[in-house]
Amino acid sequence: METAERVAGIIAALKEEYPDPVCALQYRKDYELMIAVRLSAQCTDARVNIVTEKLFKQFPTLQSFADASEEEIAEAIKTCGLFRTKARDLKACAIMLLSEYDGKVPDNMEDLLRLPGVGRKSANLILGDVFRQPGAVVVDTHCIRLSNRMGLVDNDKDPVRIEKALRAVLPPEKSNDFCHRLVLHGRAVCTARKPLCDICCCAAYCKTLNQ
């Protein structure tokens, strides 16, 4: 089966299985998503949502993050892990957004990557979810695992190369939802410990099962 046909099959199967994909991180303002995804490093989305529910009440504006001490922020996010580094990034990011971007989250990759604590995964998530820009590819652990198992990439663990490879085969208008669906599928079926191949909606298109 040619790659284009397999990709189309995977896209269609995941869409049918997960018709309404959404980001698991809860937020109301664009910068809140930026904060939540920074907190999600080496932390579950469920834990981040518990923390941010209180965090965004304690610090309801960008200015309040900028004005707070790193120690105050660190204490509020302590259960997320790596909290001192994350607190430093959150404060510095708020200051930069206010001083250089008029308090608004940038809508392009170049400026997003200038912000403390923002990497390509975070930037793509913001571009796709906040700005609805086509072509956003969020490469997280689920995306890396499933892309390799399905044969969308060939034994590659490098996020930048995987992002480039997926951009080349995914229709730009479908890429953001596709990545959210990979997360849902990776949690429910194609798990790291034991993939449930017998109930996988993508079984007919999976390279691992059809070698």
C-alpha positions in Angstrom: 0.0 0.0 0.0 1.4 3.3 -1.0 2.2 5.9 1.7 -0.4 8.4 0.5 -3.1 5.7 0.6 -2.0 4.6 4.1 -2.0 8.1 5.4 -5.4 8.8 4.1 -6.7 5.6 5.7 -5.1 6.4 9.0 -6.6 10.0 8.9 -10.0 8.7 8.1 -9.9 5.9 10.7 -8.8 8.2 13.5 -11.4 10.8 12.5 -14.2 8.2 12.7 -12.9 6.9 16.1 -12.3 10.4 17.6 -14.7 12.8 15.8 -14.2 15.7 18.2 -10.5 16.0 19.1 -9.6 18.7 21.6 -6.6 19.7 23.6 -6.6 18.0 27.0 -5.1 21.1 28.6 -7.8 23.4 29.9 -7.5 27.2 29.3 -9.6 30.3 28.5 -6.9 32.8 27.4 -4.3 32.2 24.8 -1.4 32.8 27.2 -3.0 30.3 29.6 -2.4 27.5 27.0 1.2 28.6 26.7 1.5 28.3 30.5 -0.3 25.0 30.7 1.9 23.4 28.0 5.0 24.6 29.8 3.8 22.9 33.0 3.0 19.7 31.1 6.7 18.9 30.6 7.3 15.6 32.5 3.8 16.0 34.1 0.4 14.6 33.2 -2.2 16.8 31.6 -4.6 15.8 34.4 -2.2 17.1 37.0 -1.6 20.3 35.0 -5.4 21.0 34.9 -5.7 20.6 38.6 -2.8 23.0 39.2 -3.9 25.6 36.6 -7.4 25.8 38.0 -6.0 27.4 41.1 -3.0 29.0 39.4 -5.1 31.1 37.1 -7.2 32.3 40.0 -4.1 33.3 42.0 -2.5 35.0 39.0 -5.4 36.1 36.8 -3.5 38.3 34.4 -0.1 38.3 32.6 0.8 41.3 34.7 0.2 39.3 37.9 2.6 36.6 36.7 5.2 39.3 35.8 4.8 41.0 39.2 5.0 37.8 41.2 8.3 36.4 42.5 9.6 33.2 41.1 9.2 31.7 44.6 5.5 32.5 44.6 4.9 31.0 41.2 7.1 27.9 42.1 5.0 27.3 45.3 1.8 27.4 43.2 3.1 24.9 40.6 5.1 22.7 43.0 3.3 19.4 42.2 4.0 19.7 38.5 7.7 18.8 38.8 10.7 20.9 37.7 8.8 23.7 39.3 11.7 26.1 39.9 12.7 26.0 36.2 9.1 26.3 35.1 8.5 29.2 37.5 11.5 31.1 36.1 10.2 30.6 32.5 6.6 31.6 33.3 7.7 34.9 34.9 10.2 35.7 32.2 7.7 34.8 29.5 5.0 37.1 31.0 7.5 39.9 31.2 8.5 39.5 27.5 5.0 39.3 26.3 4.1 42.5 28.1 7.2 44.4 27.1 7.7 43.2 23.5 4.3 41.9 22.3 1.8 44.3 23.9 0.6 41.4 26.1 -0.4 39.3 23.2 0.8 35.8 22.2 2.6 35.9 18.9 1.0 34.2 15.9 4.2 33.0 14.2 6.8 30.3 14.9 9.8 32.7 15.0 8.4 35.0 17.7 7.0 32.1 19.7 10.4 30.4 19.9 11.9 33.6 21.4 9.7 33.2 24.5 11.3 31.5 27.5 10.3 27.9 27.8 8.5 27.7 24.4 9.8 25.0 22.1 8.5 23.8 18.7 5.9 21.5 20.3 4.4 24.3 22.4 4.6 26.7 19.4 2.8 24.3 17.1 0.1 23.7 19.7 -0.5 27.4 20.1 -0.5 28.0 16.3 -2.9 25.2 15.7 -5.3 25.6 18.7 -5.3 29.3 19.3 -4.7 30.7 15.8 -6.1 27.7 13.8 -3.2 27.9 11.4 -3.0 24.9 9.0 0.1 22.8 9.0 0.6 22.8 12.8 2.2 19.5 13.8 2.6 18.8 17.5 5.2 16.1 18.1 4.8 14.8 21.6 5.6 11.3 23.0 2.4 9.8 21.6 3.1 11.3 18.2 6.6 9.9 18.2 5.5 6.4 19.2 2.5 6.1 16.9 4.2 7.7 13.9 7.0 5.1 14.2 4.6 2.1 14.8 2.3 3.1 11.9 5.3 3.6 9.6 4.7 7.3 9.0 8.4 7.7 9.9 11.1 5.1 9.9 12.6 4.4 13.3 13.1 8.1 14.1 12.8 9.6 17.5 13.9 13.2 16.6 10.9 15.5 17.0 12.1 18.0 14.4 12.6 15.4 11.8 9.2 13.8 12.6 7.5 17.2 12.4 9.0 17.7 8.9 8.1 14.2 7.8 4.5 14.6 8.9 4.1 18.0 7.3 5.1 16.4 4.0 2.3 13.8 4.1 -0.5 15.4 6.1 -3.0 17.7 4.5 -2.3 21.1 6.3 -5.9 21.7 7.2 -6.0 18.3 9.0 -2.7 18.2 10.7 -3.7 19.8 14.0 -6.7 17.6 14.6 -4.7 14.6 13.5 -2.1 15.2 16.2 -4.8 15.6 18.9 -6.3 12.3 17.7 -2.9 10.6 18.0 -2.8 11.6 21.6 -6.3 10.2 22.3 -5.4 7.0 20.4 -2.1 6.7 22.2 -3.7 6.9 25.5 -6.7 4.6 24.8 -5.4 2.0 22.4 -1.8 2.3 21.1 -0.3 2.6 24.5 3.4 2.6 25.3 3.3 -0.5 27.5 1.0 -2.8 25.5 -0.7 -1.7 22.3 -4.2 -3.1 21.9 -3.8 -4.0 18.2 -6.9 -6.3 18.1 -9.2 -3.3 18.6 -7.1 -0.7 16.8 -9.1 1.3 14.2 -5.8 1.8 12.2 -4.8 -1.9 12.1 -5.4 -2.2 8.4 -2.9 0.6 7.8 -0.3 0.0 10.5 3.2 -0.9 9.3 3.9 -2.9 12.5 1.0 -5.2 11.8 1.4 -5.4 8.0 5.1 -6.0 7.5 
